[in-house]
Amino acid sequence: PHTRSGKKTVTKRKMSSKINYSSAVADLCPERDVVFGRGGHAVHNPGNGFLLDAVKTHSSEYKKLGKNKEGKEEKKHIIQLITAMVQARGGRFLLRQHKDKAWQEASDKKVHEKISHMLRDQPRDKALNTAVRCCC
């Protein structure tokens, strides 16, 4: 955007109101902590690898559940189980605050959303995909 004098105006990005930050995290422990975000810090983090393995283990069970009340409760239980697996080994779910780039613990709601997205986005079992391709 430009002003009438032709000078560019600077627009500030508004931070998402959906992200709830708790107290700042002093030290990041890559072996245990799960970091949210894109890029190498998330892809190559060992804690994220542990989470991905847990998600892969439970994704087929998650996808089999229906959208009825019982299915939703079971899906919630699977997400809580995966969250507990990370926390049992001393892991936290962290994201970076945009202003000062400090790591912050994510809210329970944000953790729930992220894990449910990961479970939904996992590809179907390779054995099922192979069987479908062979039959066509």
Summary of the structure (lengths in Angstrom):
residues: 136
radius of gyration: 19.5
end to end distance: 53.6
largest distance: 67.0
contacts: 321
relative contact order: 0.18
helix: 49%
strand: 12%
